[in-house]
């Protein structure tokens, strides 16, 4: 079934129709318009008959025209309207994002064979079940009704989704000339992660499903109730700790549901390759060699309504030493996934701390790059300050400010003492050192130093701070105290009201970026290649990125190494891709990059050489036989 073709309606249009007609009438109208187009009057099926009885034929045609600009909807049109009718709050809270048709077709084609029993544990509006039913029908001689009653299974948390799945599957049966009075569906409204599958579907107890497919919900555990979180932590080994996402236990559930010779096909966020919260999942998949194939969409965004980077993962229970890996090069390849050539990944090359899905030459090169002094041993890597209300704390210094800076709030100009403010570097706004020369951005810093580390020969040193108590702040910095008192209610709104509990009320939400002074190299969190910027400062704070504080290597030398083609190659192979050919430069991806030990002459060469000379020198120094970016 060409589920990837035909739907033209927009979410705004569906929302307008919902406001005008209501969901029940839209379901009934589209079903009746589809049946009228088939030439079916009143269907024998009692479920459909009761549904379409509530709307007249003229009204059905009107509803179809309002939604589609035509009176004859296809099954794909109906499916897409159902998907777009989910309230926005439910979509975000319950991680409901619907899958492009070509992806549904590909997953089903890779998992569903002749005579298989298929399950979608989070069936949504029924896209995967409809595609699976069509595939089974075309590959067997069995009636659609027999397939629905013996081969197609599903569950969903929402009654609307289960009902809409039944509507679509019954309309499909009618399109094949079958109009049963009743169908004994294997579709249930339930929380799949808490459902007793063996009791609900004895098929599970008798060997499991031949194919488990779907797009499980992407919901952070913080959005779940405390009892649900506790149950999941107690039940699933893939979520023993951390702020996990619900798609992770859905992967483990799929392994429990699939038969010994069956296949799982899921599309999920691809961050399970690298994130700390998915470490237990990586260990689970790696130790049991469950992965058969991964299709990585990299920086491509497949979902219209979610900023989520995704991958398709195929799993089975056969032990194996390797699996296939496909990197999708661009959007033109999405509709021809079966034609892409995979590479082979050896399980022995994987580390559950973070998966690097590389061919053998790249794997060897990355191991070589990581074989020297790890960056997080010779330097400290830190993220910047997070006040959680920057507009309250930041200001731009004038050319002639005297003892005070001015900052506006609520129609008034307040003054704050210059001595309580520090230079603030907004990393995304700094592309080279020259941008730091005239930086006038300042931040109110209500902290004082309590201890200085002896740095030895290093130009970076660690310092300890504490927030200045209100009485001391009022005595030493009365103007700043007056201003911070004025903005107290605004600061209380931080973290959805948790800021009201801050003691004192003006402390930063996160102060991790004020623990070091001295030379550092800034990097934006996301960058299309290395863009480290050197800054030697005793007082500057930074935000919206990371800083590398050298401890066992010269800052100018690190500047050359971190901005080299070696670093570019490393990050393109080991970091996660972001739309626009950007990579993520978080500490998690930087820390294992390593730096050779240099002679004094080599250090001088790095400090004075041009980019091409530095790249050639470093490639030889690292012992790399690769083409650098």
C-alpha positions, 0 to 999 in steps of 0.5 A: 500500500502506497502510504507515502502518497496522497495527503495534502491536508495541513494541521491548521486545516484539521484543527479548523475542521475539528472546531467546526465539526468535532472529532466524532463527525469527522471520523464518521464523515470521512468513513462515509465518504470513503464508503460512498466512493466504494459504492457501499451503502449501509455496511453490514459491519455493525461498528462501521454502520453505527459510525456512519449512521450519525452523518448524512451523505451530503454532510460527509461530502462537505467534511471531506471537501473542507479537509481535502478539497475533494469528496473522495478521501483515500485511506492515506488521507483518512489516516493523516487526518486522524494523526493530525487530530491529536491535541497538541498537549497530548502529542507533546506530553505523550510523545506522539509523533507520526511516521512518514509513509515511506518509512512505515513501508520500509520497516514493514517490508523488512520485518513482515513475511508471509503468514506472520503475526504482527504487533505494534505496541504503540499503534497510534492511528494504525499506520503500521498495522494498516501497512502490515495488513496490506502486505500480508493480504498481498502475500497470502490468499487469506481473507482480510478478516482472517488476518485481522483476527489472527495476525494483527495485534496492537495496543495504545494508551488512547481510546481514540487511537484504538478506535481509529485503527479499527476504522481504518482496518475495517475500511481496508477490508471493505476495499477488498470486498469484505464486509463482515458483521463483526471482527474480533480485533486484537487491539486494546486500549492499554499502557503497553509497558504495564500490560500483561501481554501473555494474559491479554494475547495468549499468542505471546505465551505460545512463542511471541510475535513474528514481527514487532514494529512501530514508532514508540512514544518519545516521553521523558520520564519527568513527564510520567507519574511517580508510580509509573516511573517507579514501576518502569525502574523496577521492571525494565533493566534498560532503565535502571537509572537516569532520566530516561525516555520511554522509547527505551523500555519499549525497545526492551518490551519488543524483545520480550514480545518477538519470537525466536525467529522474529524481527523487531523494526522500530524508528526511534531517536538516534541519541540512544547511540551516545547519551548517558541515559541510554547506556543501559540500553546500549549494554542490553543490545550489545551484550545480547547481540540483538541489533541486526541493522541500523539505518541512521538518518543523521541530520535529516529531520523526518517528522514535520512536528518534532525536532528529533533526529532518528534511526531505524533499528532492526533487532532479532534474538539470534546471536551474531558477531556483526550487524549492518549499518546504513548512513542515509546521505540526504533526503533523496535517499529516504524513499529508496532505503532498500537500495543503500549499501550498508557497512559492517559493524563488529560488536567487538568494536562497540563500547556501551559508554558510547557507540561509534558506528564506523567501518574498520579504517575509520574505527582504527583512525579514531582509536589512534586519535584517542591513544595519547593524552585524553583532553579531559586529563590535560584540561578541564572542560566545563559548560558555562553559567546558567542563570535561568533568567539571563535578561535579569542578570545581563547588561551592556556596558556603556563607554563611560560608566563610572562606578555603576552600570545601568540596567532597565527594569519595568520602566525604570533605570537601576544602577548596579555596582561595577565591581559586582559585574564581570565580563560575559562571553556569549560563545555563539557570538564569538567567532574569533579572538578579535570579537573579545577585544571590545566585548561590552557584555556584562553579568551581575555576579552575586558571588565571592571567592572563598579559596584559590587553587595553587595552579603551579605552572598552569595559567588556569586555576580553580577557584571556589565561590559562595553566593554573597548573603543578602545582608552582606550584599546590601552593605557592600553593593546596595544598588545591586541589592536594590535592583535584585530586590526589585526583580525578586518576583521575576526570578521566582518564576525560574524552573516553573516556580522552583525559583521561589525556593532559591536561597537567596533568591538571586543565586544562579540556577547553575553556577558551574561556569564560575569555577575557573579563571585564566586562559581558556578555549571557547567552543559553541555547543553546535558547530560546523567544524571546530571553532575554538576561540582562545581567551586569557582572562582572570574574570570573564564568565561565559555562557551558551557553550563550553570552555576548555581550560588547559592544565598540562598543555600550553593554551596556544598549542591546544588552540592549534590542535583543537582547531585542526583537521584532526579534530574536525575528522574526529568530531565528524566520526564520533559526535552526533550530527545536527541539521546543517552539517553541524556536530555537537561539541559537548564535553561528552564528545570532546573528552576522549580526544587526545593530544600527543606530547610535543617537543619544544620545537614542535610546540613552536611550530604549532604556534606559528604554522598555518592551518595546512602546515599544522594539519599535515604535521599533526596527521604525521604526529598522530600516525594517521593515514587518512584524508582530513576534512 
